[in-house]
Amino acid sequence: MRIVVIGDSYCPSSAFRPAFASLAERHEVVFSDVADAPEWRPVTPSELRLKEFMGTPAQVIAAASGCAVLVVQGAPVTDAVLDSSPALRLVCCARGGPVNVDVAAATERGIPVVTTPGKNADAVAELTIAFMVMLARRLPEIARYVEGGGEFAHDNYEGAHWFGHDLAGHTLGLVGFGQIGRRVATRAHAFGMRVLAADPFIDAELVRSAGVEPVELGTLLERCDFISLHARATKDNRGLMGTAEFARLRPGSYFINTARDVLVDEAALADALASGRLAGAALDVASPSPASGRHPLLAYPNVIIATHIGGATYETLYHGGEMAAAEIERFLAGEPLVNVADRAALGAAARRQVTDPAPVAR
């Protein structure tokens, strides 16, 4: 079977090689990379359904010719890509959501699309804890003070100017209790924190089984010292944290967002910082920086803005490759696929395997 793995500038195909070593012993595995093409603009209906992609469909078509399995991370997979390889039986998108794949077009063709949800869960959970420690110990303010020429190492008692907080004994509120939220809770417990979670889509007993108290969002906002967002962005929860929600926060609390920028009304966040209700905020996702000058939230010395590094670890890339390879192994063995984005395509895929099987070996 011909398996084509297409990487990009964020996740090069070399990151997949270790996880695909076993498959390469039994099948033809080809590694390729698309080049960033910021000048390319989607035109067709299929292209316009894609988001957050790298490269162009033409680059993918050139690399994927004759493949039975196509693996991508950010490369665009359109109807034209799907039609360019008549032998195509499976698309693996090595990210949590296949936003760069026209899933509807794949479903119409009976081609399952599998993803790798949770591949970055450990990385994002660790960054969340790092943000909490940095905020609690006032590290953003201290770093700016030192970088601005402030004195240090002159007095054994100069730390008296920078008193912060331990994490132990404080309460963390998780807005969203999926794979990342659960990992954050485990790590927070190790620091001696109490943990609450608000997630209407997770059974309360599952939350309790993790040693976490399930509550409504309003209760969480009022009771927690740290609020951390881990919810998926939907059309219904844009601006989830707005003026009313920030007004309910416990004075002196801290706010963290490693989920999506659209969940937060940044003007309301700025007001909460200006009023002193928030003692600090850390954002791995924010509105774009202006063409000139600083982001408005950086006017506050107790704010951290990172460059969306939540999943930017080598381990995350490798784990995504492992998950994709495992799905391919299941597919080859005729076993049920796990992380399927279009389950409606499974029946058609099974029929195709019976009536027109792709070769399983070189």
C-alpha positions as CSV (number, residue, x, y, z in Angstrom):
1,M,0.0,0.0,0.0
2,R,1.2,3.5,-0.8
3,I,1.1,5.8,2.2
4,V,2.0,9.5,1.6
5,V,2.9,11.6,4.6
6,I,2.9,15.4,3.9
7,G,4.4,17.7,6.4
8,D,4.6,21.5,6.6
9,S,6.7,24.3,8.2
10,Y,5.1,23.7,11.6
11,C,5.2,19.9,11.5
12,P,7.7,18.7,8.9
13,S,7.4,15.1,7.6
14,S,10.6,14.2,9.4
15,A,8.6,14.4,12.7
16,F,6.5,11.5,11.4
17,R,9.3,9.2,10.5
18,P,9.9,7.5,13.8
19,A,6.3,6.6,14.3
20,F,5.9,5.3,10.7
21,A,9.1,3.1,10.8
22,S,7.1,-0.1,11.3
23,L,4.7,0.7,8.6
24,A,7.6,1.5,6.3
25,E,8.9,-2.0,6.7
26,R,5.7,-3.4,5.2
27,H,4.4,-0.7,2.9
28,E,5.6,2.1,0.6
29,V,5.7,5.2,2.8
30,V,6.6,8.4,1.1
31,F,7.5,11.6,3.0
32,S,7.0,15.0,1.5
33,D,6.5,18.6,2.6
34,V,4.4,21.5,1.3
35,A,5.9,25.0,1.1
36,D,4.1,27.9,2.7
37,A,2.2,29.9,0.0
38,P,0.7,32.9,1.8
39,E,-0.2,34.4,-1.6
40,W,-2.6,31.6,-2.5
41,R,-6.2,32.3,-1.9
42,P,-9.1,29.7,-1.8
43,V,-11.6,30.0,-4.7
44,T,-13.6,26.9,-5.1
45,P,-16.4,26.0,-2.6
46,S,-14.3,23.1,-1.3
47,E,-11.3,25.3,-0.8
48,L,-13.4,27.9,1.0
49,R,-14.4,25.3,3.5
50,L,-10.8,25.0,4.8
51,K,-9.2,26.9,7.7
52,E,-5.7,27.1,9.1
53,F,-3.9,25.4,6.3
54,M,-0.4,25.5,4.9
55,G,0.6,25.0,1.3
56,T,-1.8,24.6,-1.6
57,P,-4.0,21.8,-3.0
58,A,-1.8,21.7,-6.1
59,Q,1.3,20.9,-3.9
60,V,-0.7,18.1,-2.2
61,I,-1.9,16.7,-5.5
62,A,1.6,16.5,-6.8
63,A,2.9,14.7,-3.8
64,A,0.0,12.4,-3.1
65,S,-0.4,10.7,-6.5
66,G,-1.4,7.1,-6.3
67,C,-1.7,7.0,-2.5
68,A,-4.2,4.8,-0.6
69,V,-3.6,6.6,2.6
70,L,-2.9,10.4,2.9
71,V,-1.5,11.8,6.1
72,V,-1.3,15.6,6.7
73,Q,-1.0,18.0,9.5
74,G,-1.7,21.4,8.0
75,A,-1.7,20.7,4.2
76,P,-5.0,21.4,2.5
77,V,-7.2,18.5,1.5
78,T,-9.9,19.5,-0.9
79,D,-12.3,17.7,-3.3
80,A,-9.6,18.0,-6.0
81,V,-7.0,16.4,-3.8
82,L,-9.4,13.6,-2.9
83,D,-10.2,13.0,-6.6
84,S,-6.6,13.1,-7.7
85,S,-5.9,9.7,-6.2
86,P,-8.6,7.1,-7.1
87,A,-7.0,4.6,-4.8
88,L,-7.4,6.8,-1.7
89,R,-9.0,5.0,1.1
90,L,-8.1,6.9,4.3
91,V,-7.2,10.5,5.2
92,C,-5.3,11.1,8.5
93,C,-5.2,14.7,9.8
94,A,-2.6,14.8,12.6
95,R,-4.4,17.5,14.6
96,G,-7.3,17.7,17.0
97,G,-9.8,19.0,14.4
98,P,-9.5,18.5,10.6
99,V,-10.0,22.2,9.8
100,N,-7.7,21.9,6.8
101,V,-9.7,19.0,5.3
102,D,-13.0,19.2,3.4
103,V,-14.6,16.5,5.5
104,A,-17.9,16.8,3.7
105,A,-16.2,16.0,0.4
106,A,-14.5,13.0,1.9
107,T,-17.8,11.7,3.3
108,E,-19.4,12.0,-0.1
109,R,-16.6,9.8,-1.5
110,G,-16.8,7.3,1.3
111,I,-13.3,8.2,2.6
112,P,-13.0,8.2,6.4
113,V,-11.1,11.1,8.0
114,V,-9.3,10.4,11.3
115,T,-7.7,12.9,13.6
116,T,-5.4,12.9,16.6
117,P,-7.3,14.7,19.4
118,G,-5.4,15.2,22.6
119,K,-1.9,14.9,21.0
120,N,-1.0,18.2,22.6
121,A,-2.9,17.7,25.9
122,D,0.2,17.2,28.1
123,A,2.0,20.1,26.5
124,V,-0.9,22.5,27.0
125,A,-1.6,21.3,30.5
126,E,2.1,21.9,31.4
127,L,2.0,25.4,29.9
128,T,-1.1,26.2,31.9
129,I,0.6,25.2,35.1
130,A,3.6,27.3,34.1
131,F,1.4,30.3,33.5
132,M,-0.2,29.8,37.0
133,V,3.2,29.8,38.7
134,M,4.4,32.8,36.8
135,L,1.3,34.8,37.6
136,A,1.2,33.8,41.3
137,R,4.9,34.7,41.7
138,R,4.6,37.9,39.8
139,L,7.2,36.9,37.3
140,P,5.9,39.1,34.4
141,E,6.3,42.2,36.6
142,I,9.7,41.1,37.9
143,A,11.0,40.4,34.4
144,R,9.9,43.8,33.1
145,Y,11.4,45.5,36.1
146,V,14.8,43.8,35.6
147,E,14.7,44.3,31.8
148,G,13.9,48.0,32.5
149,G,17.1,48.4,34.5
150,G,15.8,47.7,37.9
151,E,18.4,46.7,40.5
152,F,18.8,43.2,41.8
153,A,21.2,41.1,43.8
154,H,22.1,44.0,46.1
155,D,20.0,43.0,49.1
156,N,19.0,39.7,50.6
157,Y,15.6,41.2,51.4
158,E,14.8,42.7,48.1
159,G,12.2,40.0,47.5
160,A,10.0,41.9,50.0
161,H,9.0,44.1,47.1
162,W,7.6,41.1,45.2
163,F,5.5,39.0,47.4
164,G,3.3,36.6,45.6
165,H,1.3,33.4,46.3
166,D,1.8,29.6,46.7
167,L,-0.5,27.5,44.5
168,A,-1.1,25.2,47.4
169,G,-4.4,25.9,49.3
170,H,-5.8,27.9,46.4
171,T,-8.7,26.9,44.1
172,L,-8.5,26.4,40.4
173,G,-11.5,26.6,38.2
174,L,-11.4,24.8,34.8
175,V,-13.8,26.0,32.2
176,G,-13.9,22.8,30.1
177,F,-13.0,19.3,31.3
178,G,-11.8,17.5,28.2
179,Q,-8.4,15.9,27.8
180,I,-6.5,19.0,28.6
181,G,-8.6,20.1,31.5
182,R,-8.3,16.7,33.1
183,R,-4.5,16.8,32.8
184,V,-4.4,20.3,34.3
185,A,-6.5,19.0,37.2
186,T,-4.0,16.1,37.9
187,R,-1.1,18.5,37.9
188,A,-2.9,21.1,40.1
189,H,-3.7,18.4,42.6
190,A,0.0,17.7,42.8
191,F,0.5,21.3,43.8
192,G,-2.0,21.0,46.6
193,M,-4.8,22.9,44.9
194,R,-8.5,22.4,45.0
195,V,-10.1,22.1,41.6
196,L,-13.6,22.9,40.3
197,A,-14.8,22.4,36.7
198,A,-17.6,23.7,34.6
199,D,-18.5,21.6,31.6
200,P,-22.1,21.0,30.6
201,F,-21.0,18.3,28.2
202,I,-19.2,16.1,30.7
203,D,-21.1,13.8,33.1
204,A,-20.8,15.1,36.7
205,E,-19.8,11.7,38.0
206,L,-16.8,11.6,35.6
207,V,-15.7,14.9,37.0
208,R,-16.0,13.8,40.6
209,S,-14.1,10.6,39.8
210,A,-11.1,12.8,39.0
211,G,-11.3,14.4,42.4
212,V,-12.8,17.6,40.9
213,E,-16.0,19.3,41.9
214,P,-18.5,19.9,39.1
215,V,-20.2,23.3,39.3
216,E,-22.0,25.8,37.1
217,L,-19.9,28.5,35.4
218,G,-21.2,31.3,37.6
219,T,-20.3,29.4,40.8
220,L,-16.9,28.6,39.4
221,L,-16.1,32.3,38.7
222,E,-17.1,33.3,42.2
223,R,-15.3,30.6,44.1
224,C,-11.9,30.3,42.3
225,D,-8.6,32.0,42.6
226,F,-7.4,30.9,39.2
227,I,-9.7,30.6,36.2
228,S,-8.3,28.6,33.2
229,L,-10.2,28.2,29.9
230,H,-10.1,24.8,28.2
231,A,-13.3,24.8,26.1
232,R,-13.7,24.3,22.4
233,A,-14.7,27.4,20.5
234,T,-18.2,27.1,19.0
235,K,-20.6,29.6,17.4
236,D,-22.5,29.6,20.7
237,N,-19.7,30.4,23.1
238,R,-17.9,33.4,21.5
239,G,-17.2,35.9,24.1
240,L,-17.8,33.4,26.8
241,M,-15.8,35.6,29.2
242,G,-17.3,39.1,28.9
243,T,-18.0,42.0,31.2
244,A,-20.6,40.2,33.3
245,E,-18.4,37.1,33.8
246,F,-15.3,39.1,34.8
247,A,-17.4,41.1,37.2
248,R,-18.2,37.8,39.0
249,L,-14.6,36.9,39.6
250,R,-13.2,36.9,43.1
251,P,-11.1,40.1,43.6
252,G,-7.4,39.4,43.2
253,S,-7.9,36.3,41.0
254,Y,-5.9,35.3,38.0
255,F,-7.1,34.4,34.4
256,I,-5.5,32.0,31.9
257,N,-6.6,31.2,28.4
258,T,-4.8,28.5,26.4
259,A,-7.9,27.6,24.4
260,R,-9.1,30.1,21.8
261,D,-9.0,33.9,21.6
262,V,-12.7,34.2,20.5
263,L,-13.8,32.9,23.9
264,V,-12.7,36.2,25.5
265,D,-13.9,39.7,25.2
266,E,-10.5,41.4,25.5
267,A,-11.9,44.8,26.2
268,A,-13.7,43.3,29.2
269,L,-10.5,41.6,30.2
270,A,-8.6,44.9,30.1
271,D,-11.3,46.5,32.3
272,A,-10.9,43.8,34.8
273,L,-7.2,44.3,34.9
274,A,-7.5,48.1,35.1
275,S,-10.0,47.9,38.0
276,G,-7.7,45.5,39.9
277,R,-10.3,42.8,40.1
278,L,-7.8,40.6,38.2
279,A,-4.3,40.3,39.7
280,G,-3.0,39.0,36.4
281,A,-3.7,37.2,33.1
282,A,-1.8,34.8,30.9
283,L,-2.9,34.3,27.3
284,D,-1.5,31.8,24.8
285,V,-4.1,32.9,22.3
286,A,-5.0,36.6,21.8
287,S,-6.2,38.9,19.1
288,P,-3.5,39.7,16.5
289,S,-0.7,42.1,17.5
290,P,-1.1,45.5,15.8
291,A,1.0,46.4,12.8
292,S,2.8,49.0,14.9
293,G,3.1,49.4,18.6
294,R,2.3,46.9,21.4
295,H,-0.8,44.8,22.0
296,P,-3.2,46.8,24.2
297,L,-3.1,44.2,26.9
298,L,0.6,44.5,27.3
299,A,0.0,47.9,28.9
300,Y,-0.5,46.0,32.1
301,P,2.7,44.7,33.7
302,N,0.9,41.6,35.1
303,V,0.0,40.2,31.7
304,I,1.7,37.4,29.8
305,I,1.0,36.9,26.1
306,A,2.6,34.0,24.4
307,T,2.8,33.2,20.7
308,H,0.4,30.2,20.7
309,I,3.0,27.8,21.9
310,G,0.6,25.4,23.7
311,G,1.2,22.5,21.5
312,A,4.6,23.6,20.2
313,T,6.7,20.7,21.6
314,Y,8.6,18.0,19.8
315,E,6.8,15.4,21.8
316,T,3.4,16.7,20.6
317,L,4.5,16.3,17.0
318,Y,5.7,12.8,17.6
319,H,2.6,11.8,19.5
320,G,0.5,13.0,16.6
321,G,2.5,10.7,14.3
322,E,2.0,7.8,16.7
323,M,-1.8,8.3,16.8
324,A,-2.0,8.6,13.0
325,A,0.1,5.5,12.5
326,A,-2.0,3.6,15.0
327,E,-5.2,4.5,13.0
328,I,-3.6,3.3,9.8
329,E,-2.6,0.0,11.5
330,R,-6.2,-0.4,12.6
331,F,-7.5,0.4,9.1
332,L,-5.2,-2.2,7.5
333,A,-6.2,-4.9,10.1
334,G,-9.9,-4.2,9.4
335,E,-10.4,-3.0,13.0
336,P,-12.7,-0.1,14.0
337,L,-11.1,3.3,13.7
338,V,-11.1,5.4,16.9
339,N,-11.0,9.1,16.1
340,V,-13.2,9.4,13.1
341,A,-14.4,12.8,12.0
342,D,-16.9,11.5,9.5
343,R,-18.4,8.2,10.7
344,A,-20.9,8.3,7.9
345,A,-18.1,7.4,5.5
346,L,-17.2,4.2,7.3
347,G,-19.9,2.1,5.7
348,A,-19.0,3.1,2.2
349,A,-15.3,2.6,3.1
350,A,-16.0,-0.9,4.2
351,R,-17.8,-1.7,1.0
352,R,-15.0,-0.3,-1.1
353,Q,-12.5,-2.4,0.7
354,V,-14.5,-5.5,-0.1
355,T,-15.3,-4.7,-3.7
356,D,-12.1,-2.9,-4.7
357,P,-9.4,-3.6,-2.1
358,A,-6.2,-1.6,-2.2
359,P,-3.0,-3.6,-2.1
360,V,-1.7,-4.1,1.4
361,A,1.9,-4.8,0.6
362,R,4.5,-3.6,-1.8
